[in-house]
Amino acid sequence: MPIPGYDPEDIDEQLESRLDDEEIENRLTESELEAYRDGDANLIDFLDGDEIEGILDR
């Protein structure tokens, strides 16, 4: 989910730094996880705004 005024790669790096592998696996479907691991998508492509805010507020 794009967030206006922010660099998606910066947000994705912050999300990755706050989530361990198990948390990522629990939040994504199998197909999303495969796309994420293959580098075809980022976490922000699959998480909604509330999820992103909750993770970044940790």
PDB file of N, H, CA, C and O in Angstrom:
ATOM      1  N   MET A   1       0.835  -1.167   0.000  1.00  0.00           N
ATOM      2  CA  MET A   1       0.000   0.000   0.000  1.00  0.00           C
ATOM      3  C   MET A   1       0.887   1.238   0.000  1.00  0.00           C
ATOM      4  O   MET A   1       1.607   1.465   0.972  1.00  0.00           O
ATOM      5  N   PRO A   2       0.860   2.031  -1.036  1.00  0.00           N
ATOM      6  CA  PRO A   2       1.682   3.242  -1.080  1.00  0.00           C
ATOM      7  C   PRO A   2       1.222   4.284  -0.058  1.00  0.00           C
ATOM      8  O   PRO A   2       0.025   4.468   0.164  1.00  0.00           O
ATOM      9  N   ILE A   3       2.166   4.942   0.542  1.00  0.00           N
ATOM     10  H   ILE A   3       3.138   4.792   0.362  1.00  0.00           H
ATOM     11  CA  ILE A   3       1.867   6.000   1.499  1.00  0.00           C
ATOM     12  C   ILE A   3       2.472   7.282   0.943  1.00  0.00           C
ATOM     13  O   ILE A   3       3.693   7.401   0.842  1.00  0.00           O
ATOM     14  N   PRO A   4       1.608   8.257   0.577  1.00  0.00           N
ATOM     15  CA  PRO A   4       2.118   9.492  -0.030  1.00  0.00           C
ATOM     16  C   PRO A   4       3.149  10.195   0.849  1.00  0.00           C
ATOM     17  O   PRO A   4       2.985  10.293   2.065  1.00  0.00           O
ATOM     18  N   GLY A   5       4.208  10.679   0.216  1.00  0.00           N
ATOM     19  H   GLY A   5       4.341  10.599  -0.772  1.00  0.00           H
ATOM     20  CA  GLY A   5       5.233  11.436   0.925  1.00  0.00           C
ATOM     21  C   GLY A   5       6.323  10.598   1.562  1.00  0.00           C
ATOM     22  O   GLY A   5       7.218  11.141   2.210  1.00  0.00           O
ATOM     23  N   TYR A   6       6.268   9.292   1.392  1.00  0.00           N
ATOM     24  H   TYR A   6       5.542   8.850   0.866  1.00  0.00           H
ATOM     25  CA  TYR A   6       7.271   8.418   1.991  1.00  0.00           C
ATOM     26  C   TYR A   6       7.888   7.533   0.925  1.00  0.00           C
ATOM     27  O   TYR A   6       7.218   7.137  -0.029  1.00  0.00           O
ATOM     28  N   ASP A   7       9.153   7.226   1.087  1.00  0.00           N
ATOM     29  H   ASP A   7       9.697   7.547   1.862  1.00  0.00           H
ATOM     30  CA  ASP A   7       9.835   6.317   0.187  1.00  0.00           C
ATOM     31  C   ASP A   7       9.457   4.886   0.573  1.00  0.00           C
ATOM     32  O   ASP A   7       9.760   4.452   1.685  1.00  0.00           O
ATOM     33  N   PRO A   8       8.805   4.153  -0.321  1.00  0.00           N
ATOM     34  CA  PRO A   8       8.372   2.789   0.007  1.00  0.00           C
ATOM     35  C   PRO A   8       9.506   1.882   0.468  1.00  0.00           C
ATOM     36  O   PRO A   8       9.299   1.029   1.331  1.00  0.00           O
ATOM     37  N   GLU A   9      10.694   2.051  -0.090  1.00  0.00           N
ATOM     38  H   GLU A   9      10.862   2.744  -0.791  1.00  0.00           H
ATOM     39  CA  GLU A   9      11.817   1.203   0.320  1.00  0.00           C
ATOM     40  C   GLU A   9      12.231   1.490   1.757  1.00  0.00           C
ATOM     41  O   GLU A   9      12.591   0.569   2.489  1.00  0.00           O
ATOM     42  N   ASP A  10      12.185   2.751   2.171  1.00  0.00           N
ATOM     43  H   ASP A  10      11.892   3.499   1.577  1.00  0.00           H
ATOM     44  CA  ASP A  10      12.513   3.096   3.559  1.00  0.00           C
ATOM     45  C   ASP A  10      11.509   2.482   4.519  1.00  0.00           C
ATOM     46  O   ASP A  10      11.884   1.940   5.558  1.00  0.00           O
ATOM     47  N   ILE A  11      10.248   2.567   4.172  1.00  0.00           N
ATOM     48  H   ILE A  11       9.943   3.007   3.328  1.00  0.00           H
ATOM     49  CA  ILE A  11       9.202   2.000   5.030  1.00  0.00           C
ATOM     50  C   ILE A  11       9.363   0.491   5.103  1.00  0.00           C
ATOM     51  O   ILE A  11       9.256  -0.100   6.177  1.00  0.00           O
ATOM     52  N   ASP A  12       9.621  -0.133   3.957  1.00  0.00           N
ATOM     53  H   ASP A  12       9.708   0.347   3.084  1.00  0.00           H
ATOM     54  CA  ASP A  12       9.783  -1.581   3.940  1.00  0.00           C
ATOM     55  C   ASP A  12      10.966  -2.010   4.806  1.00  0.00           C
ATOM     56  O   ASP A  12      10.877  -3.009   5.519  1.00  0.00           O
ATOM     57  N   GLU A  13      12.066  -1.271   4.753  1.00  0.00           N
ATOM     58  H   GLU A  13      12.139  -0.459   4.174  1.00  0.00           H
ATOM     59  CA  GLU A  13      13.226  -1.589   5.592  1.00  0.00           C
ATOM     60  C   GLU A  13      12.871  -1.478   7.068  1.00  0.00           C
ATOM     61  O   GLU A  13      13.298  -2.304   7.875  1.00  0.00           O
ATOM     62  N   GLN A  14      12.093  -0.464   7.423  1.00  0.00           N
ATOM     63  H   GLN A  14      11.746   0.207   6.768  1.00  0.00           H
ATOM     64  CA  GLN A  14      11.688  -0.300   8.823  1.00  0.00           C
ATOM     65  C   GLN A  14      10.786  -1.450   9.258  1.00  0.00           C
ATOM     66  O   GLN A  14      10.918  -1.960  10.370  1.00  0.00           O
ATOM     67  N   LEU A  15       9.872  -1.855   8.385  1.00  0.00           N
ATOM     68  H   LEU A  15       9.765  -1.441   7.481  1.00  0.00           H
ATOM     69  CA  LEU A  15       8.996  -2.984   8.704  1.00  0.00           C
ATOM     70  C   LEU A  15       9.820  -4.251   8.918  1.00  0.00           C
ATOM     71  O   LEU A  15       9.613  -4.978   9.889  1.00  0.00           O
ATOM     72  N   GLU A  16      10.748  -4.506   8.014  1.00  0.00           N
ATOM     73  H   GLU A  16      10.917  -3.915   7.225  1.00  0.00           H
ATOM     74  CA  GLU A  16      11.586  -5.699   8.125  1.00  0.00           C
ATOM     75  C   GLU A  16      12.414  -5.691   9.405  1.00  0.00           C
ATOM     76  O   GLU A  16      12.657  -6.748   9.987  1.00  0.00           O
ATOM     77  N   SER A  17      12.848  -4.522   9.848  1.00  0.00           N
ATOM     78  H   SER A  17      12.651  -3.663   9.375  1.00  0.00           H
ATOM     79  CA  SER A  17      13.663  -4.447  11.059  1.00  0.00           C
ATOM     80  C   SER A  17      12.834  -4.709  12.318  1.00  0.00           C
ATOM     81  O   SER A  17      13.383  -5.066  13.360  1.00  0.00           O
ATOM     82  N   ARG A  18      11.528  -4.533  12.224  1.00  0.00           N
ATOM     83  H   ARG A  18      11.082  -4.243  11.378  1.00  0.00           H
ATOM     84  CA  ARG A  18      10.662  -4.707  13.395  1.00  0.00           C
ATOM     85  C   ARG A  18       9.946  -6.055  13.424  1.00  0.00           C
ATOM     86  O   ARG A  18       9.379  -6.434  14.449  1.00  0.00           O
ATOM     87  N   LEU A  19       9.970  -6.774  12.314  1.00  0.00           N
ATOM     88  H   LEU A  19      10.430  -6.466  11.482  1.00  0.00           H
ATOM     89  CA  LEU A  19       9.307  -8.073  12.229  1.00  0.00           C
ATOM     90  C   LEU A  19      10.339  -9.181  12.084  1.00  0.00           C
ATOM     91  O   LEU A  19      11.274  -9.062  11.292  1.00  0.00           O
ATOM     92  N   ASP A  20      10.173 -10.250  12.840  1.00  0.00           N
ATOM     93  H   ASP A  20       9.414 -10.347  13.483  1.00  0.00           H
ATOM     94  CA  ASP A  20      11.051 -11.393  12.619  1.00  0.00           C
ATOM     95  C   ASP A  20      10.416 -12.282  11.541  1.00  0.00           C
ATOM     96  O   ASP A  20       9.283 -12.044  11.124  1.00  0.00           O
ATOM     97  N   ASP A  21      11.139 -13.285  11.106  1.00  0.00           N
ATOM     98  H   ASP A  21      12.059 -13.478  11.445  1.00  0.00           H
ATOM     99  CA  ASP A  21      10.669 -14.137  10.014  1.00  0.00           C
ATOM    100  C   ASP A  21       9.322 -14.772  10.317  1.00  0.00           C
ATOM    101  O   ASP A  21       8.465 -14.856   9.437  1.00  0.00           O
ATOM    102  N   GLU A  22       9.125 -15.219  11.547  1.00  0.00           N
ATOM    103  H   GLU A  22       9.821 -15.151  12.261  1.00  0.00           H
ATOM    104  CA  GLU A  22       7.869 -15.868  11.922  1.00  0.00           C
ATOM    105  C   GLU A  22       6.691 -14.895  11.826  1.00  0.00           C
ATOM    106  O   GLU A  22       5.611 -15.268  11.368  1.00  0.00           O
ATOM    107  N   GLU A  23       6.900 -13.654  12.258  1.00  0.00           N
ATOM    108  H   GLU A  23       7.777 -13.351  12.630  1.00  0.00           H
ATOM    109  CA  GLU A  23       5.833 -12.657  12.172  1.00  0.00           C
ATOM    110  C   GLU A  23       5.474 -12.366  10.719  1.00  0.00           C
ATOM    111  O   GLU A  23       4.298 -12.214  10.386  1.00  0.00           O
ATOM    112  N   ILE A  24       6.473 -12.288   9.865  1.00  0.00           N
ATOM    113  H   ILE A  24       7.428 -12.411  10.135  1.00  0.00           H
ATOM    114  CA  ILE A  24       6.217 -12.062   8.442  1.00  0.00           C
ATOM    115  C   ILE A  24       5.427 -13.229   7.875  1.00  0.00           C
ATOM    116  O   ILE A  24       4.448 -13.023   7.157  1.00  0.00           O
ATOM    117  N   GLU A  25       5.838 -14.452   8.189  1.00  0.00           N
ATOM    118  H   GLU A  25       6.633 -14.619   8.772  1.00  0.00           H
ATOM    119  CA  GLU A  25       5.140 -15.639   7.697  1.00  0.00           C
ATOM    120  C   GLU A  25       3.694 -15.666   8.171  1.00  0.00           C
ATOM    121  O   GLU A  25       2.811 -16.089   7.424  1.00  0.00           O
ATOM    122  N   ASN A  26       3.435 -15.220   9.401  1.00  0.00           N
ATOM    123  H   ASN A  26       4.153 -14.876  10.007  1.00  0.00           H
ATOM    124  CA  ASN A  26       2.073 -15.234   9.941  1.00  0.00           C
ATOM    125  C   ASN A  26       1.181 -14.165   9.320  1.00  0.00           C
ATOM    126  O   ASN A  26      -0.041 -14.316   9.306  1.00  0.00           O
ATOM    127  N   ARG A  27       1.763 -13.106   8.814  1.00  0.00           N
ATOM    128  H   ARG A  27       2.756 -12.984   8.826  1.00  0.00           H
ATOM    129  CA  ARG A  27       0.980 -12.002   8.251  1.00  0.00           C
ATOM    130  C   ARG A  27       0.661 -12.181   6.769  1.00  0.00           C
ATOM    131  O   ARG A  27      -0.289 -11.581   6.267  1.00  0.00           O
ATOM    132  N   LEU A  28       1.438 -12.994   6.069  1.00  0.00           N
ATOM    133  H   LEU A  28       2.210 -13.482   6.477  1.00  0.00           H
ATOM    134  CA  LEU A  28       1.281 -13.131   4.625  1.00  0.00           C
ATOM    135  C   LEU A  28       0.721 -14.493   4.255  1.00  0.00           C
ATOM    136  O   LEU A  28       0.944 -15.483   4.952  1.00  0.00           O
ATOM    137  N   THR A  29      -0.016 -14.529   3.134  1.00  0.00           N
ATOM    138  H   THR A  29      -0.197 -13.725   2.568  1.00  0.00           H
ATOM    139  CA  THR A  29      -0.471 -15.803   2.596  1.00  0.00           C
ATOM    140  C   THR A  29       0.725 -16.493   1.942  1.00  0.00           C
ATOM    141  O   THR A  29       1.791 -15.896   1.793  1.00  0.00           O
ATOM    142  N   GLU A  30       0.540 -17.731   1.562  1.00  0.00           N
ATOM    143  H   GLU A  30      -0.326 -18.215   1.683  1.00  0.00           H
ATOM    144  CA  GLU A  30       1.635 -18.474   0.911  1.00  0.00           C
ATOM    145  C   GLU A  30       2.085 -17.785  -0.370  1.00  0.00           C
ATOM    146  O   GLU A  30       3.285 -17.660  -0.614  1.00  0.00           O
ATOM    147  N   SER A  31       1.139 -17.335  -1.191  1.00  0.00           N
ATOM    148  H   SER A  31       0.164 -17.436  -0.993  1.00  0.00           H
ATOM    149  CA  SER A  31       1.519 -16.692  -2.453  1.00  0.00           C
ATOM    150  C   SER A  31       2.181 -15.337  -2.213  1.00  0.00           C
ATOM    151  O   SER A  31       3.110 -14.966  -2.930  1.00  0.00           O
ATOM    152  N   GLU A  32       1.708 -14.594  -1.208  1.00  0.00           N
ATOM    153  H   GLU A  32       0.953 -14.895  -0.625  1.00  0.00           H
ATOM    154  CA  GLU A  32       2.342 -13.322  -0.862  1.00  0.00           C
ATOM    155  C   GLU A  32       3.754 -13.549  -0.344  1.00  0.00           C
ATOM    156  O   GLU A  32       4.682 -12.827  -0.709  1.00  0.00           O
ATOM    157  N   LEU A  33       3.909 -14.556   0.508  1.00  0.00           N
ATOM    158  H   LEU A  33       3.156 -15.142   0.804  1.00  0.00           H
ATOM    159  CA  LEU A  33       5.215 -14.871   1.071  1.00  0.00           C
ATOM    160  C   LEU A  33       6.199 -15.268  -0.028  1.00  0.00           C
ATOM    161  O   LEU A  33       7.365 -14.876   0.004  1.00  0.00           O
ATOM    162  N   GLU A  34       5.730 -16.034  -0.982  1.00  0.00           N
ATOM    163  H   GLU A  34       4.782 -16.353  -1.007  1.00  0.00           H
ATOM    164  CA  GLU A  34       6.587 -16.439  -2.093  1.00  0.00           C
ATOM    165  C   GLU A  34       7.024 -15.212  -2.913  1.00  0.00           C
ATOM    166  O   GLU A  34       8.198 -15.088  -3.263  1.00  0.00           O
ATOM    167  N   ALA A  35       6.091 -14.315  -3.214  1.00  0.00           N
ATOM    168  H   ALA A  35       5.138 -14.415  -2.929  1.00  0.00           H
ATOM    169  CA  ALA A  35       6.428 -13.102  -3.971  1.00  0.00           C
ATOM    170  C   ALA A  35       7.396 -12.229  -3.183  1.00  0.00           C
ATOM    171  O   ALA A  35       8.319 -11.649  -3.755  1.00  0.00           O
ATOM    172  N   TYR A  36       7.188 -12.135  -1.880  1.00  0.00           N
ATOM    173  H   TYR A  36       6.438 -12.606  -1.416  1.00  0.00           H
ATOM    174  CA  TYR A  36       8.076 -11.346  -1.018  1.00  0.00           C
ATOM    175  C   TYR A  36       9.479 -11.937  -1.002  1.00  0.00           C
ATOM    176  O   TYR A  36      10.462 -11.213  -1.160  1.00  0.00           O
ATOM    177  N   ARG A  37       9.575 -13.236  -0.815  1.00  0.00           N
ATOM    178  H   ARG A  37       8.777 -13.824  -0.687  1.00  0.00           H
ATOM    179  CA  ARG A  37      10.886 -13.903  -0.748  1.00  0.00           C
ATOM    180  C   ARG A  37      11.614 -13.888  -2.091  1.00  0.00           C
ATOM    181  O   ARG A  37      12.844 -13.864  -2.140  1.00  0.00           O
ATOM    182  N   ASP A  38      10.842 -13.901  -3.180  1.00  0.00           N
ATOM    183  H   ASP A  38       9.843 -13.920  -3.141  1.00  0.00           H
ATOM    184  CA  ASP A  38      11.450 -13.861  -4.517  1.00  0.00           C
ATOM    185  C   ASP A  38      11.873 -12.446  -4.907  1.00  0.00           C
ATOM    186  O   ASP A  38      12.525 -12.252  -5.933  1.00  0.00           O
ATOM    187  N   GLY A  39      11.504 -11.463  -4.093  1.00  0.00           N
ATOM    188  H   GLY A  39      10.974 -11.621  -3.260  1.00  0.00           H
ATOM    189  CA  GLY A  39      11.856 -10.084  -4.388  1.00  0.00           C
ATOM    190  C   GLY A  39      10.914  -9.407  -5.368  1.00  0.00           C
ATOM    191  O   GLY A  39      11.205  -8.319  -5.865  1.00  0.00           O
ATOM    192  N   ASP A  40       9.789 -10.046  -5.647  1.00  0.00           N
ATOM    193  H   ASP A  40       9.552 -10.930  -5.243  1.00  0.00           H
ATOM    194  CA  ASP A  40       8.807  -9.483  -6.578  1.00  0.00           C
ATOM    195  C   ASP A  40       7.877  -8.480  -5.906  1.00  0.00           C
ATOM    196  O   ASP A  40       7.166  -7.744  -6.591  1.00  0.00           O
ATOM    197  N   ALA A  41       7.872  -8.440  -4.571  1.00  0.00           N
ATOM    198  H   ALA A  41       8.450  -9.038  -4.015  1.00  0.00           H
ATOM    199  CA  ALA A  41       6.984  -7.539  -3.831  1.00  0.00           C
ATOM    200  C   ALA A  41       7.620  -7.214  -2.487  1.00  0.00           C
ATOM    201  O   ALA A  41       8.513  -7.919  -2.016  1.00  0.00           O
ATOM    202  N   ASN A  42       7.145  -6.141  -1.886  1.00  0.00           N
ATOM    203  H   ASN A  42       6.419  -5.569  -2.269  1.00  0.00           H
ATOM    204  CA  ASN A  42       7.607  -5.721  -0.562  1.00  0.00           C
ATOM    205  C   ASN A  42       6.489  -5.904   0.447  1.00  0.00           C
ATOM    206  O   ASN A  42       5.339  -6.143   0.075  1.00  0.00           O
ATOM    207  N   LEU A  43       6.823  -5.794   1.706  1.00  0.00           N
ATOM    208  H   LEU A  43       7.756  -5.600   2.008  1.00  0.00           H
ATOM    209  CA  LEU A  43       5.809  -5.929   2.747  1.00  0.00           C
ATOM    210  C   LEU A  43       4.698  -4.896   2.590  1.00  0.00           C
ATOM    211  O   LEU A  43       3.530  -5.197   2.834  1.00  0.00           O
ATOM    212  N   ILE A  44       5.054  -3.694   2.187  1.00  0.00           N
ATOM    213  H   ILE A  44       6.003  -3.450   1.989  1.00  0.00           H
ATOM    214  CA  ILE A  44       4.027  -2.657   2.056  1.00  0.00           C
ATOM    215  C   ILE A  44       3.031  -2.974   0.944  1.00  0.00           C
ATOM    216  O   ILE A  44       1.956  -2.378   0.890  1.00  0.00           O
ATOM    217  N   ASP A  45       3.374  -3.894   0.069  1.00  0.00           N
ATOM    218  H   ASP A  45       4.248  -4.378   0.113  1.00  0.00           H
ATOM    219  CA  ASP A  45       2.436  -4.309  -0.971  1.00  0.00           C
ATOM    220  C   ASP A  45       1.303  -5.159  -0.407  1.00  0.00           C
ATOM    221  O   ASP A  45       0.249  -5.275  -1.032  1.00  0.00           O
ATOM    222  N   PHE A  46       1.505  -5.746   0.752  1.00  0.00           N
ATOM    223  H   PHE A  46       2.361  -5.652   1.260  1.00  0.00           H
ATOM    224  CA  PHE A  46       0.534  -6.686   1.307  1.00  0.00           C
ATOM    225  C   PHE A  46      -0.125  -6.228   2.611  1.00  0.00           C
ATOM    226  O   PHE A  46      -1.197  -6.716   2.966  1.00  0.00           O
ATOM    227  N   LEU A  47       0.498  -5.311   3.314  1.00  0.00           N
ATOM    228  H   LEU A  47       1.370  -4.914   3.026  1.00  0.00           H
ATOM    229  CA  LEU A  47      -0.039  -4.870   4.600  1.00  0.00           C
ATOM    230  C   LEU A  47      -0.900  -3.624   4.412  1.00  0.00           C
ATOM    231  O   LEU A  47      -0.609  -2.782   3.563  1.00  0.00           O
ATOM    232  N   ASP A  48      -1.966  -3.514   5.212  1.00  0.00           N
ATOM    233  H   ASP A  48      -2.202  -4.199   5.902  1.00  0.00           H
ATOM    234  CA  ASP A  48      -2.789  -2.307   5.109  1.00  0.00           C
ATOM    235  C   ASP A  48      -2.215  -1.220   6.019  1.00  0.00           C
ATOM    236  O   ASP A  48      -1.316  -1.470   6.821  1.00  0.00           O
ATOM    237  N   GLY A  49      -2.748  -0.028   5.876  1.00  0.00           N
ATOM    238  H   GLY A  49      -3.478   0.176   5.224  1.00  0.00           H
ATOM    239  CA  GLY A  49      -2.226   1.132   6.601  1.00  0.00           C
ATOM    240  C   GLY A  49      -2.206   0.952   8.101  1.00  0.00           C
ATOM    241  O   GLY A  49      -1.244   1.347   8.761  1.00  0.00           O
ATOM    242  N   ASP A  50      -3.266   0.355   8.657  1.00  0.00           N
ATOM    243  H   ASP A  50      -4.047   0.035   8.121  1.00  0.00           H
ATOM    244  CA  ASP A  50      -3.319   0.146  10.107  1.00  0.00           C
ATOM    245  C   ASP A  50      -2.236  -0.816  10.572  1.00  0.00           C
ATOM    246  O   ASP A  50      -1.618  -0.608  11.616  1.00  0.00           O
ATOM    247  N   GLU A  51      -2.008  -1.877   9.791  1.00  0.00           N
ATOM    248  H   GLU A  51      -2.511  -2.047   8.943  1.00  0.00           H
ATOM    249  CA  GLU A  51      -0.954  -2.829  10.137  1.00  0.00           C
ATOM    250  C   GLU A  51       0.412  -2.159  10.101  1.00  0.00           C
ATOM    251  O   GLU A  51       1.236  -2.354  10.995  1.00  0.00           O
ATOM    252  N   ILE A  52       0.642  -1.369   9.061  1.00  0.00           N
ATOM    253  H   ILE A  52      -0.028  -1.211   8.335  1.00  0.00           H
ATOM    254  CA  ILE A  52       1.928  -0.684   8.917  1.00  0.00           C
ATOM    255  C   ILE A  52       2.149   0.271  10.075  1.00  0.00           C
ATOM    256  O   ILE A  52       3.228   0.294  10.668  1.00  0.00           O
ATOM    257  N   GLU A  53       1.138   1.057  10.399  1.00  0.00           N
ATOM    258  H   GLU A  53       0.261   1.039   9.918  1.00  0.00           H
ATOM    259  CA  GLU A  53       1.270   2.004  11.516  1.00  0.00           C
ATOM    260  C   GLU A  53       1.538   1.270  12.834  1.00  0.00           C
ATOM    261  O   GLU A  53       2.379   1.698  13.625  1.00  0.00           O
ATOM    262  N   GLY A  54       0.826   0.170  13.067  1.00  0.00           N
ATOM    263  H   GLY A  54       0.143  -0.177  12.425  1.00  0.00           H
ATOM    264  CA  GLY A  54       1.015  -0.595  14.293  1.00  0.00           C
ATOM    265  C   GLY A  54       2.416  -1.141  14.430  1.00  0.00           C
ATOM    266  O   GLY A  54       2.994  -1.121  15.517  1.00  0.00           O
ATOM    267  N   ILE A  55       2.963  -1.627  13.336  1.00  0.00           N
ATOM    268  H   ILE A  55       2.493  -1.643  12.454  1.00  0.00           H
ATOM    269  CA  ILE A  55       4.322  -2.175  13.353  1.00  0.00           C
ATOM    270  C   ILE A  55       5.344  -1.071  13.560  1.00  0.00           C
ATOM    271  O   ILE A  55       6.282  -1.228  14.342  1.00  0.00           O
ATOM    272  N   LEU A  56       5.170   0.038  12.866  1.00  0.00           N
ATOM    273  H   LEU A  56       4.408   0.166  12.231  1.00  0.00           H
ATOM    274  CA  LEU A  56       6.141   1.129  12.967  1.00  0.00           C
ATOM    275  C   LEU A  56       6.067   1.847  14.307  1.00  0.00           C
ATOM    276  O   LEU A  56       7.041   2.477  14.719  1.00  0.00           O
ATOM    277  N   ASP A  57       4.941   1.767  14.989  1.00  0.00           N
ATOM    278  H   ASP A  57       4.150   1.255  14.654  1.00  0.00           H
ATOM    279  CA  ASP A  57       4.791   2.406  16.297  1.00  0.00           C
ATOM    280  C   ASP A  57       5.418   1.600  17.427  1.00  0.00           C
ATOM    281  O   ASP A  57       5.451   2.063  18.567  1.00  0.00           O
ATOM    282  N   ARG A  58       5.918   0.399  17.132  1.00  0.00           N
ATOM    283  H   ARG A  58       5.891   0.022  16.206  1.00  0.00           H
ATOM    284  CA  ARG A  58       6.518  -0.448  18.167  1.00  0.00           C
ATOM    285  C   ARG A  58       7.705   0.225  18.780  1.00  0.00           C
ATOM    286  O   ARG A  58       8.341  -0.338  19.672  1.00  0.00           O
TER     287      ARG A  58
END
